[in-house]
Amino acid sequence: MFAALGFNRKTQIYVAGAQIYGGTSRLAALTSLYPNLVTKENFLSSVELESFKNFSSQVTM
């Protein structure tokens, strides 16, 4: 879909709730086409993620 819309490989794509979709292994095909794929797990440090731990609607771990 991104390619059809004209996005190039350098486009940074943020996927919210990547774990819901199966995590890294399920997103491998998309990551191979768009290597700048970002999820909260690789955007935030474990310390930064800690404050969201009890709010499942904001962050799934």
PDB file of N, CA, C and O in Angstrom:
ATOM      1  N   MET A   1       0.821  -1.177   0.000  1.00  0.00           N
ATOM      2  CA  MET A   1       0.000   0.000   0.000  1.00  0.00           C
ATOM      3  C   MET A   1       0.874   1.254   0.000  1.00  0.00           C
ATOM      4  O   MET A   1       0.604   2.200  -0.740  1.00  0.00           O
ATOM      5  N   PHE A   2       1.927   1.263   0.832  1.00  0.00           N
ATOM      6  CA  PHE A   2       2.805   2.439   0.868  1.00  0.00           C
ATOM      7  C   PHE A   2       3.473   2.685  -0.481  1.00  0.00           C
ATOM      8  O   PHE A   2       3.564   3.824  -0.939  1.00  0.00           O
ATOM      9  N   ALA A   3       3.937   1.615  -1.111  1.00  0.00           N
ATOM     10  CA  ALA A   3       4.577   1.754  -2.425  1.00  0.00           C
ATOM     11  C   ALA A   3       3.589   2.293  -3.448  1.00  0.00           C
ATOM     12  O   ALA A   3       3.939   3.144  -4.266  1.00  0.00           O
ATOM     13  N   ALA A   4       2.357   1.802  -3.405  1.00  0.00           N
ATOM     14  CA  ALA A   4       1.332   2.267  -4.340  1.00  0.00           C
ATOM     15  C   ALA A   4       1.021   3.749  -4.140  1.00  0.00           C
ATOM     16  O   ALA A   4       0.646   4.445  -5.083  1.00  0.00           O
ATOM     17  N   LEU A   5       1.177   4.218  -2.920  1.00  0.00           N
ATOM     18  CA  LEU A   5       0.932   5.629  -2.630  1.00  0.00           C
ATOM     19  C   LEU A   5       2.148   6.501  -2.916  1.00  0.00           C
ATOM     20  O   LEU A   5       2.086   7.723  -2.780  1.00  0.00           O
ATOM     21  N   GLY A   6       3.262   5.868  -3.316  1.00  0.00           N
ATOM     22  CA  GLY A   6       4.433   6.618  -3.711  1.00  0.00           C
ATOM     23  C   GLY A   6       5.484   6.847  -2.633  1.00  0.00           C
ATOM     24  O   GLY A   6       6.426   7.612  -2.837  1.00  0.00           O
ATOM     25  N   PHE A   7       5.327   6.186  -1.481  1.00  0.00           N
ATOM     26  CA  PHE A   7       6.326   6.331  -0.425  1.00  0.00           C
ATOM     27  C   PHE A   7       7.592   5.586  -0.817  1.00  0.00           C
ATOM     28  O   PHE A   7       7.517   4.456  -1.300  1.00  0.00           O
ATOM     29  N   ASN A   8       8.759   6.202  -0.616  1.00  0.00           N
ATOM     30  CA  ASN A   8      10.014   5.528  -0.948  1.00  0.00           C
ATOM     31  C   ASN A   8      10.574   4.799   0.271  1.00  0.00           C
ATOM     32  O   ASN A   8      10.049   4.923   1.377  1.00  0.00           O
ATOM     33  N   ARG A   9      11.652   4.034   0.052  1.00  0.00           N
ATOM     34  CA  ARG A   9      12.245   3.204   1.107  1.00  0.00           C
ATOM     35  C   ARG A   9      12.792   4.008   2.283  1.00  0.00           C
ATOM     36  O   ARG A   9      12.967   3.464   3.373  1.00  0.00           O
ATOM     37  N   LYS A  10      13.058   5.272   2.079  1.00  0.00           N
ATOM     38  CA  LYS A  10      13.603   6.110   3.153  1.00  0.00           C
ATOM     39  C   LYS A  10      12.523   6.657   4.082  1.00  0.00           C
ATOM     40  O   LYS A  10      12.837   7.291   5.089  1.00  0.00           O
ATOM     41  N   THR A  11      11.269   6.420   3.759  1.00  0.00           N
ATOM     42  CA  THR A  11      10.162   6.910   4.569  1.00  0.00           C
ATOM     43  C   THR A  11      10.194   6.262   5.938  1.00  0.00           C
ATOM     44  O   THR A  11      10.355   5.047   6.050  1.00  0.00           O
ATOM     45  N   GLN A  12      10.042   7.068   6.982  1.00  0.00           N
ATOM     46  CA  GLN A  12       9.976   6.534   8.341  1.00  0.00           C
ATOM     47  C   GLN A  12       8.511   6.234   8.648  1.00  0.00           C
ATOM     48  O   GLN A  12       7.643   7.099   8.523  1.00  0.00           O
ATOM     49  N   ILE A  13       8.257   4.994   9.049  1.00  0.00           N
ATOM     50  CA  ILE A  13       6.894   4.544   9.329  1.00  0.00           C
ATOM     51  C   ILE A  13       6.817   4.134  10.786  1.00  0.00           C
ATOM     52  O   ILE A  13       7.632   3.337  11.251  1.00  0.00           O
ATOM     53  N   TYR A  14       5.839   4.673  11.515  1.00  0.00           N
ATOM     54  CA  TYR A  14       5.630   4.313  12.908  1.00  0.00           C
ATOM     55  C   TYR A  14       4.447   3.355  12.995  1.00  0.00           C
ATOM     56  O   TYR A  14       3.352   3.664  12.526  1.00  0.00           O
ATOM     57  N   VAL A  15       4.676   2.200  13.592  1.00  0.00           N
ATOM     58  CA  VAL A  15       3.616   1.206  13.774  1.00  0.00           C
ATOM     59  C   VAL A  15       3.249   1.174  15.249  1.00  0.00           C
ATOM     60  O   VAL A  15       4.050   0.762  16.087  1.00  0.00           O
ATOM     61  N   ALA A  16       2.046   1.607  15.558  1.00  0.00           N
ATOM     62  CA  ALA A  16       1.559   1.553  16.932  1.00  0.00           C
ATOM     63  C   ALA A  16       0.998   0.161  17.203  1.00  0.00           C
ATOM     64  O   ALA A  16       0.262  -0.388  16.383  1.00  0.00           O
ATOM     65  N   GLY A  17       1.340  -0.397  18.334  1.00  0.00           N
ATOM     66  CA  GLY A  17       0.822  -1.713  18.692  1.00  0.00           C
ATOM     67  C   GLY A  17       1.411  -2.840  17.874  1.00  0.00           C
ATOM     68  O   GLY A  17       0.701  -3.781  17.518  1.00  0.00           O
ATOM     69  N   ALA A  18       2.688  -2.767  17.571  1.00  0.00           N
ATOM     70  CA  ALA A  18       3.321  -3.790  16.743  1.00  0.00           C
ATOM     71  C   ALA A  18       3.180  -5.188  17.331  1.00  0.00           C
ATOM     72  O   ALA A  18       3.069  -6.164  16.589  1.00  0.00           O
ATOM     73  N   GLN A  19       3.184  -5.293  18.653  1.00  0.00           N
ATOM     74  CA  GLN A  19       3.067  -6.611  19.282  1.00  0.00           C
ATOM     75  C   GLN A  19       1.695  -7.239  19.002  1.00  0.00           C
ATOM     76  O   GLN A  19       1.581  -8.463  18.928  1.00  0.00           O
ATOM     77  N   ILE A  20       0.683  -6.432  18.850  1.00  0.00           N
ATOM     78  CA  ILE A  20      -0.653  -6.930  18.524  1.00  0.00           C
ATOM     79  C   ILE A  20      -0.630  -7.642  17.174  1.00  0.00           C
ATOM     80  O   ILE A  20      -1.333  -8.633  16.974  1.00  0.00           O
ATOM     81  N   TYR A  21       0.174  -7.135  16.262  1.00  0.00           N
ATOM     82  CA  TYR A  21       0.251  -7.696  14.919  1.00  0.00           C
ATOM     83  C   TYR A  21       1.228  -8.859  14.808  1.00  0.00           C
ATOM     84  O   TYR A  21       1.389  -9.423  13.725  1.00  0.00           O
ATOM     85  N   GLY A  22       1.885  -9.230  15.909  1.00  0.00           N
ATOM     86  CA  GLY A  22       2.821 -10.352  15.890  1.00  0.00           C
ATOM     87  C   GLY A  22       4.269  -9.941  16.069  1.00  0.00           C
ATOM     88  O   GLY A  22       5.166 -10.781  15.981  1.00  0.00           O
ATOM     89  N   GLY A  23       4.509  -8.678  16.315  1.00  0.00           N
ATOM     90  CA  GLY A  23       5.859  -8.215  16.594  1.00  0.00           C
ATOM     91  C   GLY A  23       6.790  -8.231  15.396  1.00  0.00           C
ATOM     92  O   GLY A  23       6.364  -8.187  14.242  1.00  0.00           O
ATOM     93  N   THR A  24       8.063  -8.294  15.706  1.00  0.00           N
ATOM     94  CA  THR A  24       9.118  -8.179  14.702  1.00  0.00           C
ATOM     95  C   THR A  24       9.008  -9.218  13.592  1.00  0.00           C
ATOM     96  O   THR A  24       9.191  -8.899  12.417  1.00  0.00           O
ATOM     97  N   SER A  25       8.708 -10.457  13.965  1.00  0.00           N
ATOM     98  CA  SER A  25       8.661 -11.510  12.944  1.00  0.00           C
ATOM     99  C   SER A  25       7.534 -11.280  11.933  1.00  0.00           C
ATOM    100  O   SER A  25       7.713 -11.531  10.741  1.00  0.00           O
ATOM    101  N   ARG A  26       6.383 -10.808  12.396  1.00  0.00           N
ATOM    102  CA  ARG A  26       5.267 -10.555  11.482  1.00  0.00           C
ATOM    103  C   ARG A  26       5.481  -9.310  10.634  1.00  0.00           C
ATOM    104  O   ARG A  26       4.898  -9.186   9.557  1.00  0.00           O
ATOM    105  N   LEU A  27       6.303  -8.399  11.104  1.00  0.00           N
ATOM    106  CA  LEU A  27       6.547  -7.157  10.373  1.00  0.00           C
ATOM    107  C   LEU A  27       7.798  -7.231   9.510  1.00  0.00           C
ATOM    108  O   LEU A  27       8.200  -6.224   8.926  1.00  0.00           O
ATOM    109  N   ALA A  28       8.421  -8.397   9.418  1.00  0.00           N
ATOM    110  CA  ALA A  28       9.682  -8.556   8.677  1.00  0.00           C
ATOM    111  C   ALA A  28       9.547  -8.141   7.215  1.00  0.00           C
ATOM    112  O   ALA A  28      10.434  -7.470   6.687  1.00  0.00           O
ATOM    113  N   ALA A  29       8.471  -8.521   6.557  1.00  0.00           N
ATOM    114  CA  ALA A  29       8.284  -8.163   5.140  1.00  0.00           C
ATOM    115  C   ALA A  29       8.175  -6.649   4.971  1.00  0.00           C
ATOM    116  O   ALA A  29       8.771  -6.076   4.059  1.00  0.00           O
ATOM    117  N   LEU A  30       7.424  -6.017   5.841  1.00  0.00           N
ATOM    118  CA  LEU A  30       7.286  -4.559   5.774  1.00  0.00           C
ATOM    119  C   LEU A  30       8.619  -3.884   6.088  1.00  0.00           C
ATOM    120  O   LEU A  30       8.983  -2.902   5.442  1.00  0.00           O
ATOM    121  N   THR A  31       9.347  -4.406   7.076  1.00  0.00           N
ATOM    122  CA  THR A  31      10.641  -3.847   7.448  1.00  0.00           C
ATOM    123  C   THR A  31      11.660  -4.003   6.319  1.00  0.00           C
ATOM    124  O   THR A  31      12.515  -3.137   6.131  1.00  0.00           O
ATOM    125  N   SER A  32      11.574  -5.094   5.573  1.00  0.00           N
ATOM    126  CA  SER A  32      12.506  -5.266   4.457  1.00  0.00           C
ATOM    127  C   SER A  32      12.248  -4.244   3.346  1.00  0.00           C
ATOM    128  O   SER A  32      13.180  -3.820   2.663  1.00  0.00           O
ATOM    129  N   LEU A  33      11.009  -3.855   3.170  1.00  0.00           N
ATOM    130  CA  LEU A  33      10.681  -2.837   2.165  1.00  0.00           C
ATOM    131  C   LEU A  33      10.913  -1.426   2.689  1.00  0.00           C
ATOM    132  O   LEU A  33      11.321  -0.535   1.943  1.00  0.00           O
ATOM    133  N   TYR A  34      10.650  -1.232   3.971  1.00  0.00           N
ATOM    134  CA  TYR A  34      10.779   0.075   4.618  1.00  0.00           C
ATOM    135  C   TYR A  34      11.611  -0.085   5.883  1.00  0.00           C
ATOM    136  O   TYR A  34      11.059  -0.248   6.972  1.00  0.00           O
ATOM    137  N   PRO A  35      12.944  -0.039   5.749  1.00  0.00           N
ATOM    138  CA  PRO A  35      13.823  -0.299   6.887  1.00  0.00           C
ATOM    139  C   PRO A  35      13.729   0.725   8.013  1.00  0.00           C
ATOM    140  O   PRO A  35      14.220   0.470   9.112  1.00  0.00           O
ATOM    141  N   ASN A  36      13.120   1.859   7.769  1.00  0.00           N
ATOM    142  CA  ASN A  36      12.958   2.878   8.811  1.00  0.00           C
ATOM    143  C   ASN A  36      11.656   2.699   9.580  1.00  0.00           C
ATOM    144  O   ASN A  36      11.048   3.675  10.018  1.00  0.00           O
ATOM    145  N   LEU A  37      11.237   1.467   9.741  1.00  0.00           N
ATOM    146  CA  LEU A  37      10.033   1.152  10.502  1.00  0.00           C
ATOM    147  C   LEU A  37      10.332   1.340  11.986  1.00  0.00           C
ATOM    148  O   LEU A  37      11.340   0.840  12.484  1.00  0.00           O
ATOM    149  N   VAL A  38       9.479   2.043  12.681  1.00  0.00           N
ATOM    150  CA  VAL A  38       9.696   2.359  14.092  1.00  0.00           C
ATOM    151  C   VAL A  38       8.516   1.841  14.905  1.00  0.00           C
ATOM    152  O   VAL A  38       7.357   2.028  14.534  1.00  0.00           O
ATOM    153  N   THR A  39       8.830   1.188  16.018  1.00  0.00           N
ATOM    154  CA  THR A  39       7.815   0.793  16.997  1.00  0.00           C
ATOM    155  C   THR A  39       8.202   1.409  18.332  1.00  0.00           C
ATOM    156  O   THR A  39       9.314   1.914  18.481  1.00  0.00           O
ATOM    157  N   LYS A  40       7.314   1.374  19.286  1.00  0.00           N
ATOM    158  CA  LYS A  40       7.646   1.956  20.583  1.00  0.00           C
ATOM    159  C   LYS A  40       8.811   1.219  21.230  1.00  0.00           C
ATOM    160  O   LYS A  40       9.574   1.811  21.993  1.00  0.00           O
ATOM    161  N   GLU A  41       8.955  -0.074  20.929  1.00  0.00           N
ATOM    162  CA  GLU A  41      10.035  -0.852  21.525  1.00  0.00           C
ATOM    163  C   GLU A  41      11.416  -0.412  21.038  1.00  0.00           C
ATOM    164  O   GLU A  41      12.392  -0.514  21.781  1.00  0.00           O
ATOM    165  N   ASN A  42      11.508   0.074  19.805  1.00  0.00           N
ATOM    166  CA  ASN A  42      12.814   0.539  19.346  1.00  0.00           C
ATOM    167  C   ASN A  42      12.909   2.064  19.317  1.00  0.00           C
ATOM    168  O   ASN A  42      13.927   2.613  18.895  1.00  0.00           O
ATOM    169  N   PHE A  43      11.869   2.739  19.755  1.00  0.00           N
ATOM    170  CA  PHE A  43      11.864   4.196  19.806  1.00  0.00           C
ATOM    171  C   PHE A  43      12.133   4.690  21.223  1.00  0.00           C
ATOM    172  O   PHE A  43      12.819   5.693  21.420  1.00  0.00           O
ATOM    173  N   LEU A  44      11.588   3.977  22.209  1.00  0.00           N
ATOM    174  CA  LEU A  44      11.732   4.355  23.608  1.00  0.00           C
ATOM    175  C   LEU A  44      12.654   3.392  24.346  1.00  0.00           C
ATOM    176  O   LEU A  44      12.765   2.221  23.984  1.00  0.00           O
ATOM    177  N   SER A  45      13.297   3.887  25.358  1.00  0.00           N
ATOM    178  CA  SER A  45      14.129   3.022  26.200  1.00  0.00           C
ATOM    179  C   SER A  45      13.221   2.256  27.164  1.00  0.00           C
ATOM    180  O   SER A  45      12.053   2.608  27.332  1.00  0.00           O
ATOM    181  N   SER A  46      13.752   1.219  27.790  1.00  0.00           N
ATOM    182  CA  SER A  46      12.959   0.443  28.755  1.00  0.00           C
ATOM    183  C   SER A  46      12.530   1.320  29.924  1.00  0.00           C
ATOM    184  O   SER A  46      11.455   1.108  30.486  1.00  0.00           O
ATOM    185  N   VAL A  47      13.341   2.295  30.299  1.00  0.00           N
ATOM    186  CA  VAL A  47      12.990   3.222  31.377  1.00  0.00           C
ATOM    187  C   VAL A  47      11.788   4.076  30.962  1.00  0.00           C
ATOM    188  O   VAL A  47      10.865   4.282  31.750  1.00  0.00           O
ATOM    189  N   GLU A  48      11.806   4.569  29.729  1.00  0.00           N
ATOM    190  CA  GLU A  48      10.691   5.383  29.235  1.00  0.00           C
ATOM    191  C   GLU A  48       9.412   4.556  29.095  1.00  0.00           C
ATOM    192  O   GLU A  48       8.322   5.065  29.357  1.00  0.00           O
ATOM    193  N   LEU A  49       9.525   3.313  28.692  1.00  0.00           N
ATOM    194  CA  LEU A  49       8.362   2.436  28.558  1.00  0.00           C
ATOM    195  C   LEU A  49       7.758   2.069  29.908  1.00  0.00           C
ATOM    196  O   LEU A  49       6.565   1.777  29.995  1.00  0.00           O
ATOM    197  N   GLU A  50       8.557   2.080  30.941  1.00  0.00           N
ATOM    198  CA  GLU A  50       8.118   1.675  32.279  1.00  0.00           C
ATOM    199  C   GLU A  50       6.906   2.465  32.760  1.00  0.00           C
ATOM    200  O   GLU A  50       6.016   1.890  33.386  1.00  0.00           O
ATOM    201  N   SER A  51       6.847   3.745  32.489  1.00  0.00           N
ATOM    202  CA  SER A  51       5.733   4.569  32.977  1.00  0.00           C
ATOM    203  C   SER A  51       4.400   4.200  32.329  1.00  0.00           C
ATOM    204  O   SER A  51       3.345   4.586  32.834  1.00  0.00           O
ATOM    205  N   PHE A  52       4.429   3.460  31.219  1.00  0.00           N
ATOM    206  CA  PHE A  52       3.202   3.057  30.539  1.00  0.00           C
ATOM    207  C   PHE A  52       2.763   1.636  30.896  1.00  0.00           C
ATOM    208  O   PHE A  52       1.709   1.184  30.449  1.00  0.00           O
ATOM    209  N   LYS A  53       3.545   0.946  31.680  1.00  0.00           N
ATOM    210  CA  LYS A  53       3.348  -0.471  31.937  1.00  0.00           C
ATOM    211  C   LYS A  53       1.948  -0.828  32.441  1.00  0.00           C
ATOM    212  O   LYS A  53       1.433  -1.888  32.086  1.00  0.00           O
ATOM    213  N   ASN A  54       1.322   0.010  33.248  1.00  0.00           N
ATOM    214  CA  ASN A  54       0.003  -0.282  33.806  1.00  0.00           C
ATOM    215  C   ASN A  54      -1.147   0.295  32.983  1.00  0.00           C
ATOM    216  O   ASN A  54      -2.290   0.316  33.441  1.00  0.00           O
ATOM    217  N   PHE A  55      -0.853   0.760  31.783  1.00  0.00           N
ATOM    218  CA  PHE A  55      -1.875   1.367  30.934  1.00  0.00           C
ATOM    219  C   PHE A  55      -1.929   0.605  29.604  1.00  0.00           C
ATOM    220  O   PHE A  55      -1.376   1.057  28.601  1.00  0.00           O
ATOM    221  N   SER A  56      -2.587  -0.533  29.602  1.00  0.00           N
ATOM    222  CA  SER A  56      -2.595  -1.385  28.411  1.00  0.00           C
ATOM    223  C   SER A  56      -3.210  -0.712  27.194  1.00  0.00           C
ATOM    224  O   SER A  56      -2.883  -1.063  26.060  1.00  0.00           O
ATOM    225  N   SER A  57      -4.102   0.257  27.420  1.00  0.00           N
ATOM    226  CA  SER A  57      -4.704   0.934  26.263  1.00  0.00           C
ATOM    227  C   SER A  57      -3.702   1.886  25.608  1.00  0.00           C
ATOM    228  O   SER A  57      -3.905   2.290  24.463  1.00  0.00           O
ATOM    229  N   GLN A  58      -2.634   2.250  26.304  1.00  0.00           N
ATOM    230  CA  GLN A  58      -1.638   3.155  25.745  1.00  0.00           C
ATOM    231  C   GLN A  58      -0.435   2.402  25.211  1.00  0.00           C
ATOM    232  O   GLN A  58       0.186   2.831  24.238  1.00  0.00           O
ATOM    233  N   VAL A  59      -0.099   1.282  25.838  1.00  0.00           N
ATOM    234  CA  VAL A  59       1.080   0.522  25.448  1.00  0.00           C
ATOM    235  C   VAL A  59       0.812  -0.961  25.716  1.00  0.00           C
ATOM    236  O   VAL A  59       0.332  -1.321  26.790  1.00  0.00           O
ATOM    237  N   THR A  60       1.118  -1.809  24.752  1.00  0.00           N
ATOM    238  CA  THR A  60       1.033  -3.241  24.961  1.00  0.00           C
ATOM    239  C   THR A  60       2.440  -3.812  24.952  1.00  0.00           C
ATOM    240  O   THR A  60       3.255  -3.487  24.088  1.00  0.00           O
ATOM    241  N   MET A  61       2.701  -4.637  25.895  1.00  0.00           N
ATOM    242  CA  MET A  61       4.048  -5.198  26.007  1.00  0.00           C
ATOM    243  C   MET A  61       3.985  -6.700  25.986  1.00  0.00           C
ATOM    244  O   MET A  61       5.020  -7.362  26.070  1.00  0.00           O
TER     245      MET A  61
END
